[in-house]
Amino acid sequence: MPEQDWFESTFEASSTGALLLGPDGRIQRSNRAFRALLGVADRLPGRSLGEVLGPGGERLEAARVRSLTERRMLVLADLVLEPTRHDRRHRVDVELYPQSDERGQATGVLMVVTDKTELTPDATESARLFYQAFLHSTNAMELTDRDGFLVDVNPAFERIYGYRKEELLGRKPSVVASGHTDRATYTRMWKDLEDPSIGAWSGEVINRDRGGVDHPVLLAITAIRAADGATTHFLGVAVDLTERRAWERGAMHSERLASLGQLAAGVAHEINTPLANIMLIAESIRRRSADPWTQGRIDSMLQQTESAARIVRGLLDFARRPEARIGEVDLGELVTHSVNFLKGKQSADVEVELEVPKDPVFVRADRDQINQVVTNLLNNAYDALDGHGRVTVEVGASAEWAHIRVTDNGPGIVPEVLTHLFEPFITTKPEGKGTGLGLAICHGIVQSHGGEIEVDSEPGQGATFEVRLPRVPNGAR
């Protein structure tokens, strides 16, 4: 067989990818293995490396030029190639051999490409990579021995639950159990983990951090087995669901408010007409009778009718807030105006402390709607004090948020009411003094402005309401 034919047949049949590049860097010929690596059928004549290779092609081109100019063989190890016509990455070793003719003139570069993508990685290297993944995971991960005692936890576990690794080793994961997960769940968990045909379990449990805060988590545990099938360890991964649950509760609350709003609008319209008729008839009777007993009954009737009308107005406010007129509002100025306006209408025995920063605190909001929120919170605080006590109103800001806090030293709110406080028809006021719609309306207004409203209270310790709204930085105006 002539030498040229032997080279051509060997070059084409080689199981290792190869291509011959001319002095200009253009492909002169490529073999079957290299074309398979690229996922193409044509022989690529006249194409440059940049045209057939994605990331990694520039590094190869630079190595080609260097090999050709320095007239020496070069090796590039663990290069990652992404062929432009293929959706798969390849981890390769590349050897570059400069070529020359019988006169010593450079004719190009022979490039030999060894695909290592499917080679089994070194066990030590794999173990190192897996442990790095364990350390850098954002989910809490724990490793226990076969008896369930902790032998390792990752930094995310320490951060989420507030324990240091040294405190946890040798203890059981029950150190973060909340007591709210039923025993049947743990019974099923161990049954699946100890079953040779399963060896894994996943489910939702409630854990508790060092500070006593509960964390709903999706816990997945896998049994780690030796070559003989015996369980040696258990690996647990806990995905914290706290933010997801909060989002779900918020979404459910918004859906309920929307449904209630539609119902409220219909009910309000149906009640308004008979209420108006009752008030007209009562006024007509008052004018026709001078009897004191009748006059007293008419007054009671009108008071009750006005109370019902106030509820109807609240329903309409709740159901159909007017379209917001958004502009830049200085919260400090707005709150100061609201406090001063209401201060003269309340008992002199209520002390009001106002804390407002010197610099403006701007938000993009509907001034009237935010004023409605502030007025409602102030009135609630005054009502809670029953004529004696202290109200503190604070305006402040962080880099992204502006906040208003209204704190009273009144009787506080009982837990069973606190969890439902922003729902319609929930009130802490005596019968006849509140509609139970004010805070629900406030919640809707704040939420429509992209903000949040929260309450912190314990019986006998007063209450603090905090409104947070996205801030407009002073320099951005």
N, C-alpha and C positions, 0 to 999 in steps of 0.2 A: 504494500500500500504506500503510495507517495506520501512524503512527510506532510504536505499541506492537507491532503485528504484525512490523514490520521489525526491531525490537530483539529480539523473541523468536526469530525465525528466525535472525538473525545470532548471537545468544547461543548457541543450540543447535548450530548448524552449525560454530562456530569450532573450529579444530584445536588451539587452546590451551585448557587447562583453565580453567574459570571457575565461581564460585559466588557467590551473593548471600546475605549473612548479615544477619539482622535485628539490631536494637539490643540484643537479649538474647543474641546470639551463635549463635542457632539458624539452621540452613540453611533459606532460603526457596525457593531453586531452585538447581540445578546443571546444567551442560551435559554433553553426551555424552563429551567428551574427559576431563573430570574424573572421571566415573564409570568410564571405561575405565582411568584411572590407578589408581583404587581397586579395580578388578576387581569392581564391583557393577553390577546392572542397574536397581535402583530409584532414584528421584530424590532420596532422602535428606531429604524434607521434615521439619522439626522436630527433626533430629538436631543435636547439638553437635559441635564439632571433636574433642573428646576421645573421642567415641563412634566416630568413623570413622577416626581417625588414631592411630597408636602414638607412639613417640618422635618428637619434633618438633612434636606437636600443641600442647603447652604453650607453646612459643615462638611459634607462630602465634596462639594465643589472646591472649597478652600483646601481640603486635603489633597485633591487631585492636582491642583496647581502647585502645591508645595512638593508633592512627590515628583512631578515632572521637572520642576526647576532645580530641585536639589538632587535629582537623579538617584533617589533611594526609596526603598520599600517602607511603607507606613502602615500602621495598624490602628483602627478605631474600634474600641471594644464597647459593647453594650449601647450601641446607637439605636435610637428609636426612629423608625421610618413609618410614615403614613402615606402610602401611594395615593395620588390624586384621584384615581379611578376605583379605589377600593375603600371599604369602610372598616378595615381591620388594621390595627397597629402590629408592627413586627419589631421584635428585639433582635438585633443582628450584630455580628462581628464583621468588620470589613477590612480586607487586606488590599493594598494598592501597590502595583508593580509597574514602575516606569518601563516603557518599551522604546527601543531604538533600532535603526537599520544597521547594515554592515559598515556604514561609514560613521556610525556613532551619533547620527542625527536623531533627535527625539521624535518618535512617531505617535506617541499616545500613552495611555495608562490602561493596564489590565486590572479590573476591579473584581475581586472575589468576595461574594457576600454569603455568609453562613447564617441561616435563620435559626435562632435559638428560642423562638417564641414558645414552642411546645415542649422544650426540654424541662424536666423536673428540676426545680430549683434546689439548691443545697439546703439540707435540713436545718443547719444552724442559721443560715440566712433567713429561711422561712420563719423560724422561731423568733428571730429578732424582729422581723416585720410585724408578726402577729402581736408581739408584746408592745411594740410601738403603737399599734392600733389600739390596744387595750389602754395604754397610758393616755392617749390623746383623744379618746372617744368623749363626746359631750354627754353621753348617757352614763348613768351610774352602773359600774360593773363590779362584780364580786366573784372571787374564786374561793370555794370551800373544799375541804377534804371530804372523803366519802361519808364521814359522820356529821357533816354539816357545820364544821368549825371553820371560820374565816382564815385563809392563808394569804390573801392579797385583796386589795381594793384599789380602784384607780382614783386619780385626783378628782374626777367628776363626782364620785361617791362622797369623798371628803367634803367637797364644796357644797353639794346639795344637802347633805344631812348634818354637816357641822361637826363631824368627828374627825380626829386625826387618825391616820393609818395605824400608828402605834397603839392607840386605844382599842382598836377593833380586832387586831390579830389575836386569834385564840378564842374569840367570842363567836356566838351564833348570830346570823343576820336578824334574828328576832329583836336585837337591840334597837332596830328602827321600825319595829312593828307598832302599829297604832292601837291595836285592840279592836278596830272596827271591822276587820276582815273575819268572816265567820270560820269556825273550825272546819266545816265541811270543805271549804276551798283548799285548806292546807292538806286535808286528808286525801283529796283527789290529786293534789300536786305530788305528794310522795308516792301515791299508788302508781302514777304514770312514770315518775322518775325511776322507780325501782323495777318497773316492768321491762325485761330485756328486749321485748319487741317494740317498745316505745322510747323510753330513755329521754323524754323531753316533756316540758309542760309550759304553757303560756296562759296568762289570765290577768285580770285586773285586781289589784290589791291596793290597800291604803296604808302607806308608810308614814312615819312621823319623824321629823328632824329633831335635833337637839333642843331647839327652842320651843318645841311643842306644836309646830305647824304641821298639819297633815298634808301629804302629797299623794294624790291618786296616781298610780303608775301602772303601766302595762309591763308585767314582769315575764320574761322568757328565761327558762332554765334548761340547760342541756347537760346530760350526764357525759363525762369524759371517761372513755374506757381504754384499758390497756390492750395489748395484742391478744390476750386470751379472753377478752370480753368482759373482764371484771371492772366494775366502776371504781375509779381512783379519785375523781374530783367532780365537782359541779360548777358550771359557769353560769352566772346569772347576769342578765342585762335588763335594767329598769328604765323605761322611757317615761319621763315625767309628763303627766297629762294635766297638770294644774292649769296652764294657760289655755289648753284646748277646752277644758271643762268650763272655764270662765267665759270663753268665747261662746260656747254652746248655751250657757245660761243667759248671756246677753242677747243672743239671737232669739232664744225662746221668749225672753221678756219682751223684746221688740215685736215679735209676732202676736203675743197676747195683747200688747198695748194697741196694736193696729186693729185687731179684731174688736177689742173693747171700744175703741174709738168709733168704729162704724156703728156698733150697737148703741153707744151713748148718743150719737147724733140723732139716730132714729127715735130713741126714747125721749130725748129732750124736746124734739119737735112735737111729739104726741102729747107731752105733759104741759107744754107752754100754753096752749089754747085754753084748756080747762082751768089752769091756774089764773090766767088773766080774767076769765069769766067770774071765778070765785072772788077775786079782789074787787071787780066792778060791782058785783052784787052786795058784797060786804060794805063798800063805801056808800052804796045807795041806801042800805038799811040804816047806816049810821046817820045819814042826813035826815031820815024820816022819823027817827026815834030819839027822844031825849031821856029815855029811861036809863039810869046808871047801870043797872044789871045788864041790859042789852048792850050798852056802850062798852062795858068791860069784856063781854063775850066777843064783841066785834073786834076789839083790840087784840085779844088772844088769837082770834082767827087770822087776822092780818099778819101777826107776828109769825105764826106757823106757816102761812102762805109765803111770806117773804123768805123764810128759811128754806122752803121747798124751791122757791125761785132762785135762791143763791146756789143751790145744788145744780139746778138746770143750767145756770150760767157757767158753773164749773164744768159741767159735762160738755157744753159747747166749746169752751176754751180748750178742754182736753182733746176733743174730737177734731177740731179744725183750727189749728194755729195759723194765723195769717202768714203769707210768704215773707220770709226774712228780708230785711233791708240791711245788707251787710256793708259795714264801713269800719274804719279804724276807731277803736274805743279805748280810752285810757281807763283801766279798771280802778286805779287809785282815785281818780276824780269822780267816777260814777259811784263807787262805794261811799265816798265821803258825802256826796250829795244825798244818797239814800239814807245814810245814818242820821244826818242832820235833819232831814225832812221828817223822819219817824220819831226822833228823839223827843220832840216837844209833845207828841201825842201819847207817850207812855208815862208810866209812873215815875215820879222823881226819885223813888227809892231804888230804881234800877240803874246801876252804874254801867256806863258804856265806855269801853276802851277801844280806841281806833289806832291801828298801826299801819301806816301807809308809807312806802318808800318815797324819797325825795324825787327820784327820777320817774318819769311816766312808765307805766306798764301797759303796753299796747297789745290788743288782740283784735282780730277781725271778727266782728260780731254785729248782731242786731241790738242796738243800744236798748230799745224798749224791752226786748225779750230778756236780756241779761239783767236789766233793772227789775223786771218781774221776779226773776229767780232770787236776786239779793233781797228784795222786799219780803218775799215769802219766807226766806230763811230767817230774816230779822224778826218778823212777826211771830214765827214759831218759837224763836228763842225767848222773846218777851212773854209769850203766853205760858211757856214752860216755867217761868220764874214766878208767875202769879203775883206780880207787883213788887217783889223784893229779890235782889241778887245782882249778878254781874254778867255782862255780855262782852266778849272780846271779839273784835272784828279785825282780821289781818289780811293785807294784800301783799303778795310777794311774787317772786319769779325765779326760775332756773333758766338754763340755757334754752330749753325748748318749750317750757310750760309756764303759764301764769296761774296763780291760784288765789282763791278767796277762802278764808276759813272763818266760820262763825261758831263761837264756843260759848256755851252758857253753863252756869254752875247749878242748874236745876236738878230735878229728881232723876234724870237719866231715862233710858228706854229699856224695857224688859226684852230679853233675847227673843222671845217668841214673836214680838212685834218687829224687832230690829231687822230680821231677815226678810221681811215683806214690806218694809217701810215705803219703798218707791212704787208699790203697786197701787192701783186705784182703790179708793174707799177704805184705805188703811189710815187710821188716825190715832193719835195719843191724847186728843183733846176730849173733854167731857161731851156727852151727847148734846147735840144742838149747836155746838161751838165750832165744829169743823166738818167739812165735806169729805175729807179723805182724798181729795183730788190735787191739792196744791203741790205736794212733792212728786206725784206722778207727772204733773205738767212740767215741773222743774227738770225732772229726769229727761223728759222728751226734748226740752229746749236745749239742755246742755249736750245731749247726745247728737242733736242735729247740727251743733257747732263743732263736732269732732272732739268733744271733751268728755270728762268723766265727773261724776258726783258720788261721793262716798260719805258714810257716817260712821263715827266711832263713839260708842257709848256703853256704859255699864250702869245698872241701877244704883242710884245714890251718888253717882260721879259726874253728872251733867252729860252733855253731848257736844260733839264737834262735827260740823258739816263742812266738807271741803269740796270746792268746785275747781276743776283744772281745765284750762282752755289752752289751745295751741298759741304760743306767743309770737308776736311780730317783733324781731330784734330791732332796737332803736336805730341801729345803723342801716337797716334795710328799708327804712321808710323813704 
